[in-house]
Each structure stands twice: as C-alpha cells, then as structure tokens.
Amino acid sequence: MRLANITWPRAQKYFEENDMVIVSIGSIECHGRHMPLGTDTLIPDRLLELIEEKSDVLIAPTIPYGACECLEPYPGTINLGTELLYNLLYKVVENLYSHGARKILVLNGHGGNIKTIERVGLDFEKKGALVVMLNWWLMAWDMKPEWKGGHGGAEETAGIMGVNPDLIDYSELTEEPLKLKDLNENLVATGFRTVKFKGVEVEVLRSTPNVTDNGWIGPDHPKKATVEWGQEMLQTCADYIVDFAEEFKKVDLEKVIHNNVLGK
C-alpha cells in the first residue's frame, strides 16, 4: 500500500477510512569503509517491504536524507542539517495531516534524525495527532540484547547483509580493532563524542573524522555480522512494527491527547 503507487481517489478513500500512515526517513552518510553510504535508508526500505507483506497501513515515500553534521566530512555524505530536515519532515507530515492522517509512524534509520522527529511529533500533538518514532536499531536491542551495536558495527552490517550482502565491501571487513583518537593519555575517547576521565564520561563535540579514521564506532566489531543475523533481525523488527500498528489503531486520540494546561 504505497502512496506513490495509488491514484488520488484511492488515497482519498483510504483517508476516509483510516488515519494512519508510515513515513520512513534515513540518511546518506559514512558507515565505515565496508558499508554503503545509504545504510540508514536501505535498511528502513527493506523493513517497509516486509511490513507491506503483512499490513494495510499506507506507506509514504522514504525521505533518503537526514541530519548528519558530524559525519559530513566523509566523501559522499549528504547532510541536510537539523533545521532543513525539520522543515522538510514538518511539511510532509503537515500534508498527510491535511488529508486525514492523525497517527503517523516515523520509521527512522539514523540517530541524527531523532531530535528533529521529536520536535515534529510535539508540534503535531498540539494539533490532535500522535507521531510515533520507530528507531529500528534501538528496538532491535530490546528484542534481542545480543543484537546491540554501534554505528557501522556488526548490528548495522548484519542489517545490510539482510538487505543485500553484495553491498558490503568484504575487502574492507578486516579483523582490525576499533581505534579511537584520544584527546590525551587521560582523556580517553569512548564514542562518537564521549571521552572518559576519572571513570566519568563527558561529551566533547568533535566531527567523526577527528574521532576515528574508519567511520564505524561501537562495541560490536562488524566482522561478527552474518546474513542470517540480518535476516532474522529485520524480519523480527518488521513483524513487531506490524503488531504495534494494529494495536495503535485502537488508540482513542481524544482520550489520550489533552491540549490544555493541566489544572486549568
């Protein structure tokens, strides 16, 4: 049930009978030397294919670009920035809202999009709608803790293998351990923007090339990824989203959204 593939009369009929739509958003950015730039878009697109097999919820076209400021220096990365992404996502949701959408599922493939989705969601709650943010990689951690991973690590590598294993550059998938750039011997890098000092992690805002040359960060070495892992993970996530959507259909928005200040 793809919005791009149906006529406007059919879309009109859908919104007369349904108030739910799925909007997917990804990014084009570095995911280590071994993974495609479109990882955060390719995985949600595959999830949509699996969802479509079991659900009748209308699926809007995917937004392929996201906010990825810290990864922008890597060749091929396309960064919209948070403000432009907000304006784009807001207009997409606004148009769907005008047609009758009140329950908007945002399938997100990129952590840098989270703040933007949160902002749009709160904006539309004031209008009587609910935006659900489905961060597939975080959801997968709850479904199976062994799947937990970082940026471009085994979790996402397995995800791409589940989409198409030929998209992995196996010549770059080496046993070399993760190497992060410390600020000095006492300020040890631990993540995208974190360093540890005296047992406490603090954030130091750096572009990713100043943290790692490779571009992947996380506890899960990408070499551990398998096709079977990716296929199981994607199917599990898709099945969960289908079940969630069915339950979310039952929500009475008038009962759960209060646009007045409590106590007044």
C-alpha positions in Angstrom: 0.0 0.0 0.0 2.3 2.7 -1.3 1.2 6.3 -1.6 3.3 6.8 -4.6 1.6 3.9 -6.4 -2.0 4.8 -5.9 -4.4 7.4 -7.5 -5.7 10.4 -5.6 -9.2 9.0 -5.5 -7.9 5.8 -3.9 -5.8 7.9 -1.4 -9.0 9.9 -0.6 -10.9 6.7 0.1 -8.0 5.4 2.3 -8.1 8.6 4.5 -11.8 8.5 4.7 -11.5 5.1 6.4 -8.0 5.2 8.0 -6.0 7.8 9.9 -2.6 6.0 10.0 0.4 6.4 7.7 4.1 5.3 7.8 6.8 7.8 6.9 10.4 6.5 6.6 13.5 8.6 7.0 17.1 7.7 6.6 20.4 9.3 5.7 23.3 9.2 3.2 26.5 9.1 5.3 29.6 7.2 6.2 29.2 3.8 7.9 32.8 2.7 8.0 34.9 1.7 5.0 33.0 -1.5 4.4 29.3 -0.3 4.3 27.3 1.6 1.7 26.5 5.3 2.3 22.8 4.6 2.1 22.8 2.1 5.0 20.3 4.2 7.1 17.9 4.4 4.1 18.4 0.9 2.7 17.5 -0.9 6.0 14.2 1.0 6.6 13.3 0.5 3.0 13.7 -3.3 3.4 11.7 -3.1 6.6 8.9 -1.4 4.7 8.9 -4.2 2.1 8.5 -6.7 4.9 5.8 -4.6 6.7 3.9 -4.3 3.4 3.6 -8.0 3.1 1.5 -8.1 6.4 0.0 -4.7 6.8 -2.5 -2.5 5.0 -1.2 0.8 6.5 -0.4 3.4 3.9 3.3 3.9 3.3 4.6 7.3 2.2 7.8 7.7 0.1 11.0 7.5 2.1 13.0 10.6 2.9 16.5 9.5 2.0 18.5 12.3 3.5 19.0 13.2 7.2 20.9 15.4 9.6 24.5 14.1 9.9 26.7 17.1 10.7 29.4 15.2 12.5 29.8 12.8 9.5 29.7 15.5 6.8 33.5 15.5 6.1 33.4 11.9 4.7 33.1 11.9 0.9 29.6 11.1 -0.3 27.8 12.2 2.9 24.8 14.4 2.3 23.8 16.5 5.3 20.6 18.4 5.3 21.2 19.8 8.8 18.6 19.7 11.6 16.7 22.9 10.6 16.2 22.0 6.9 15.3 18.4 7.9 12.8 19.8 10.4 11.1 21.9 7.7 11.0 19.0 5.2 9.6 16.5 7.7 7.1 19.0 9.1 5.8 19.8 5.6 5.5 16.1 4.7 3.6 15.4 8.0 1.5 18.5 7.6 0.3 17.5 4.2 -0.6 14.0 5.4 -2.3 15.5 8.3 -4.4 17.7 6.0 -5.6 14.6 4.2 -6.7 12.9 7.4 -3.6 11.3 9.0 -3.7 11.5 12.8 -1.4 8.6 13.6 1.9 8.9 11.9 4.5 6.2 12.3 8.0 7.5 11.5 10.4 4.6 10.7 13.8 6.1 11.4 17.1 4.7 10.3 19.5 7.4 11.7 20.2 8.6 15.2 20.9 12.1 14.0 17.3 12.5 13.0 15.9 11.8 16.4 15.7 15.4 17.7 14.0 16.5 14.6 11.4 13.8 14.8 10.8 14.6 18.4 10.2 18.3 17.6 7.8 17.4 14.8 6.0 15.0 17.0 5.4 17.5 19.7 4.2 20.1 17.1 1.5 17.7 15.8 0.4 16.5 19.2 -0.8 20.1 19.7 -3.0 19.5 16.6 -4.5 16.4 17.9 -2.2 13.8 16.2 0.4 11.4 17.5 3.8 10.8 15.9 5.4 7.5 16.8 9.2 7.3 16.3 10.4 3.8 15.4 14.2 3.7 15.8 14.7 0.2 14.4 18.2 -0.4 15.7 17.2 0.6 19.3 14.1 -1.5 19.1 16.2 -4.5 18.0 18.3 -4.2 21.2 15.1 -4.8 23.3 14.1 -7.7 21.1 17.4 -9.5 21.4 20.2 -7.9 23.5 22.9 -9.7 21.5 22.0 -7.5 18.6 23.0 -4.3 20.4 25.6 -2.4 18.4 27.1 0.9 17.4 27.4 3.0 14.2 28.6 0.8 11.3 29.3 -2.1 13.6 28.0 -5.7 13.5 24.3 -4.8 14.0 24.1 -2.5 11.0 26.5 -4.6 9.0 24.2 -7.6 9.6 21.2 -5.4 8.6 22.8 -4.6 5.3 23.6 -8.2 4.8 20.0 -8.9 5.3 19.1 -6.4 2.6 21.8 -7.5 0.1 25.1 -9.0 1.2 26.7 -7.8 -2.1 26.5 -4.2 -0.8 29.3 -5.0 1.7 32.9 -4.4 0.7 34.4 -7.5 2.2 38.0 -6.4 1.4 37.5 -3.7 4.0 35.9 -6.0 6.5 39.1 -6.8 8.4 39.9 -8.0 11.9 41.5 -4.7 12.7 40.1 -3.5 16.1 38.3 -0.2 16.6 40.8 2.7 17.0 39.5 5.9 18.5 41.5 9.1 18.9 42.1 10.2 22.5 42.5 13.8 23.4 45.4 12.9 25.6 46.5 10.0 27.8 44.0 10.9 30.5 41.1 11.9 28.3 40.3 8.6 26.5 37.8 8.5 23.6 34.9 6.1 24.2 32.4 7.0 21.5 31.2 9.5 18.8 31.6 12.4 21.2 32.5 11.0 24.6 35.7 10.8 26.5 36.3 9.2 29.9 38.1 10.9 32.7 38.4 9.5 36.2 35.7 7.0 35.4 33.2 9.5 34.2 32.1 10.0 30.6 31.7 13.6 29.3 30.9 14.9 25.8 33.4 16.6 23.7 31.8 17.7 20.4 34.0 16.6 17.5 33.4 15.7 13.9 33.7 12.0 13.4 36.9 12.0 11.4 38.6 13.5 14.4 37.4 10.5 16.4 38.0 7.7 14.0 39.6 7.4 10.6 37.5 4.4 9.7 34.0 5.7 10.4 32.5 2.9 12.4 32.2 3.2 16.2 30.8 0.7 18.7 31.4 -2.4 20.8 30.2 -4.7 18.1 33.0 -5.5 15.6 31.5 -5.6 12.0 33.4 -8.8 11.3 30.9 -10.6 13.6 27.9 -9.9 11.3 26.2 -12.6 9.3 23.5 -12.7 6.7 21.3 -15.0 9.0 21.6 -12.4 11.8 20.5 -9.6 9.5 17.5 -11.5 8.0 16.2 -12.6 11.4 16.7 -9.1 12.8 14.9 -7.3 10.0 12.0 -9.8 10.0 11.6 -9.6 13.7 11.6 -5.7 13.6 9.1 -5.7 10.8 6.8 -8.1 12.5 6.9 -6.1 15.6 6.0 -2.9 13.8 3.1 -4.6 12.1 1.8 -5.7 15.5 2.4 -2.3 17.0 0.5 -0.6 14.2 -2.5 -2.9 14.8 -2.6 -2.1 18.5 -2.0 1.7 17.8 -5.1 1.7 15.6 -7.2 1.1 18.7 -5.9 4.2 20.5 -8.6 6.9 21.0 -6.7 10.1 20.4 -9.4 12.3 22.0 -8.8 10.4 25.3 -5.0 10.5 25.3 -4.3 14.0 24.0 -5.0 17.0 26.2 -4.2 20.3 24.6 -5.0 22.3 27.7 -2.7 23.0 30.6 -3.3 20.6 33.5 -5.3 22.1 36.2 -7.0 24.8 34.1 
